[in-house]
Amino acid sequence: MTARIVVVMSEELRARVFAEADWARLDRAGELRWMRDVSSADAVRAAVVDARVCVTGWDTPPFPADLFDAPVPLGLVAHTGGSVRWLVPQTAFDRGVRVSQVSAVLAEAVAEFAVMAIIAGLRDAMSFAAAMRAGEPWSTFAARPPGRLLREQTVGIVGASRTGRATLHRLRPFGCRCLVVDPFLTEDDAAGLGAGLASLDRVVAEADVVSLHAPMLPETRGMLSRERIAHLKPGALVVNTARAALADSDALLDAAAAGRIRVVADVFDEEPLPVGSAWRHARGVVATPHIAALTGETLHEQGSATVDEVLRFLDGATLEHEVTRRAYEINA
């Protein structure tokens, strides 16, 4: 019997993620059905009634919690994005449903963005650009505090996730001192990544740059608390390309407004970010609209990797991007 493959994502997202050649590969793999309705969980419920594979995106409604109370034919949820905790309930694993995502594809783009943000932040590039746009006299720029070389800084990487590791890899050529915070690493593991293993409190005390790459879990929520933010080194740079809830957002804004630290944030507690949000105009802050992973190449790689995973599943081959129950519990 031909497997039914259901794609639940908007037309706009499908066009961005799937190159036509990859969409054609998916079409040849089984009976392909595309559900453009992403307005409610009813779309997901309808999609999995008789589907063997469900392909999802970041505009797919979350799977209803009671969907897996009874057996379903669904064998694989193939997510074209990274985090799946918001999308797939843990009860899916109880029914033998397998889950995959493509965070490995996203890591390169996010790490590249993080390093860009670190360098731009250390050089205060956005502030200089804004002053130029505002017509500030050229003669005043020399009086501004000079930038800092990445080579001379201590960079704290919070979370040895795929993106954290990819960021560490890209920092190596600059010669900066790196520290990494992760409860699952040994000192030898950290050394293999070119970093010293450290506690979060040590990173807060010693790092010139703190870059967040941890998953959003109950244990990590608010880990960069107001108290810790108050103990950051004067002039420290905080970069967040992971999850907003890892840090106390109000405390970050207060510290930046006071001129104590600088912040580059790509993620926010409320998205889309409201027009009147303080993040859009706060002093000492550069805010970007959750685009760290967003490149044309990465989007199509997400689609291609997802199709590859679906084909592996249908062929009975080993999945390369599977989210196990254990990984689901400790990752975003």
Secondary structure as the mmCIF struct_conf table of DSSP 4:
data_model
#
loop_
_struct_conf.conf_type_id
_struct_conf.id
_struct_conf.beg_label_comp_id
_struct_conf.beg_label_asym_id
_struct_conf.beg_label_seq_id
_struct_conf.end_label_comp_id
_struct_conf.end_label_asym_id
_struct_conf.end_label_seq_id
HELX_LH_PP_P HELX_LH_PP_P1 THR A 2 ALA A 3
STRN STRN1 ARG A 4 VAL A 8
BEND BEND1 MET A 9 MET A 9
HELX_RH_AL_P HELX_RH_AL_P1 GLU A 11 VAL A 17
HELX_RH_AL_P HELX_RH_AL_P2 GLU A 20 ALA A 29
BEND BEND2 GLY A 30 GLY A 30
STRN STRN2 GLU A 31 MET A 35
BEND BEND3 SER A 39 SER A 40
HELX_RH_AL_P HELX_RH_AL_P3 ALA A 41 ALA A 47
TURN_TY1_P TURN_TY1_P1 VAL A 48 VAL A 48
BEND BEND4 VAL A 49 ASP A 50
BEND BEND5 ARG A 52 ARG A 52
STRN STRN3 VAL A 53 THR A 56
TURN_TY1_P TURN_TY1_P2 TRP A 58 ASP A 59
BEND BEND6 THR A 60 THR A 60
HELX_LH_PP_P HELX_LH_PP_P2 PRO A 61 PRO A 64
TURN_TY1_P TURN_TY1_P3 ALA A 65 PHE A 68
BEND BEND7 ASP A 69 ALA A 70
BEND BEND8 PRO A 73 PRO A 73
STRN STRN4 LEU A 76 HIS A 79
BEND BEND9 THR A 80 GLY A 82
TURN_TY1_P TURN_TY1_P4 ARG A 85 LEU A 87
BEND BEND10 VAL A 88 VAL A 88
TURN_TY1_P TURN_TY1_P5 GLN A 90 GLN A 90
HELX_RH_AL_P HELX_RH_AL_P4 THR A 91 ASP A 94
TURN_TY1_P TURN_TY1_P6 ARG A 95 GLY A 96
STRN STRN5 ARG A 98 SER A 100
HELX_RH_AL_P HELX_RH_AL_P5 SER A 103 LEU A 122
TURN_TY1_P TURN_TY1_P7 ARG A 123 ASP A 124
HELX_RH_AL_P HELX_RH_AL_P6 ALA A 125 ARG A 133
TURN_TY1_P TURN_TY1_P8 ALA A 134 GLY A 135
HELX_RH_3T_P HELX_RH_3T_P1 TRP A 138 ALA A 143
BEND BEND11 ARG A 144 ARG A 144
HELX_LH_PP_P HELX_LH_PP_P3 PRO A 145 PRO A 146
HELX_RH_3T_P HELX_RH_3T_P2 LEU A 150 GLU A 152
STRN STRN6 THR A 154 VAL A 158
BEND BEND12 SER A 161 SER A 161
HELX_RH_AL_P HELX_RH_AL_P7 ARG A 162 LEU A 171
HELX_RH_3T_P HELX_RH_3T_P3 ARG A 172 PHE A 174
TURN_TY1_P TURN_TY1_P9 GLY A 175 GLY A 175
STRN STRN7 ARG A 177 VAL A 181
TURN_TY1_P TURN_TY1_P10 PRO A 183 PHE A 184
HELX_RH_AL_P HELX_RH_AL_P8 GLU A 187 GLY A 192
TURN_TY1_P TURN_TY1_P11 LEU A 193 GLY A 194
BEND BEND13 ALA A 195 ALA A 195
STRN STRN8 GLY A 196 LEU A 197
HELX_RH_AL_P HELX_RH_AL_P9 LEU A 200 GLU A 206
BEND BEND14 ASP A 208 ASP A 208
STRN STRN9 VAL A 209 LEU A 212
TURN_TY1_P TURN_TY1_P12 PRO A 218 GLY A 222
STRN STRN10 LEU A 224 LEU A 224
HELX_RH_AL_P HELX_RH_AL_P10 ARG A 226 ALA A 230
TURN_TY1_P TURN_TY1_P13 HIS A 231 HIS A 231
BEND BEND15 LEU A 232 LEU A 232
HELX_LH_PP_P HELX_LH_PP_P4 LYS A 233 LYS A 233
TURN_TY1_P TURN_TY1_P14 PRO A 234 GLY A 235
STRN STRN11 ALA A 236 ASN A 240
BEND BEND16 ALA A 242 ALA A 242
HELX_RH_3T_P HELX_RH_3T_P4 ALA A 244 LEU A 246
STRN STRN12 ALA A 247 ALA A 247
HELX_RH_AL_P HELX_RH_AL_P11 SER A 249 ALA A 257
TURN_TY1_P TURN_TY1_P15 ALA A 258 GLY A 259
BEND BEND17 ARG A 260 ARG A 260
STRN STRN13 ILE A 261 ALA A 265
BEND BEND18 ASP A 266 ASP A 266
BEND BEND19 ASP A 269 PRO A 272
HELX_LH_PP_P HELX_LH_PP_P5 LEU A 273 PRO A 274
TURN_TY1_P TURN_TY1_P16 VAL A 275 GLY A 276
HELX_RH_3T_P HELX_RH_3T_P5 ALA A 278 ARG A 280
TURN_TY1_P TURN_TY1_P17 HIS A 281 HIS A 281
TURN_TY1_P TURN_TY1_P18 ARG A 283 GLY A 284
STRN STRN14 VAL A 285 ALA A 287
BEND BEND20 HIS A 290 HIS A 290
TURN_TY1_P TURN_TY1_P19 ALA A 292 ALA A 293
HELX_RH_AL_P HELX_RH_AL_P12 GLY A 296 ASP A 315
TURN_TY1_P TURN_TY1_P20 GLY A 316 GLY A 316
HELX_LH_PP_P HELX_LH_PP_P6 ALA A 317 LEU A 319
BEND BEND21 GLU A 320 HIS A 321
STRN STRN15 GLU A 322 GLU A 322
HELX_RH_AL_P HELX_RH_AL_P13 ARG A 325 ILE A 330
#
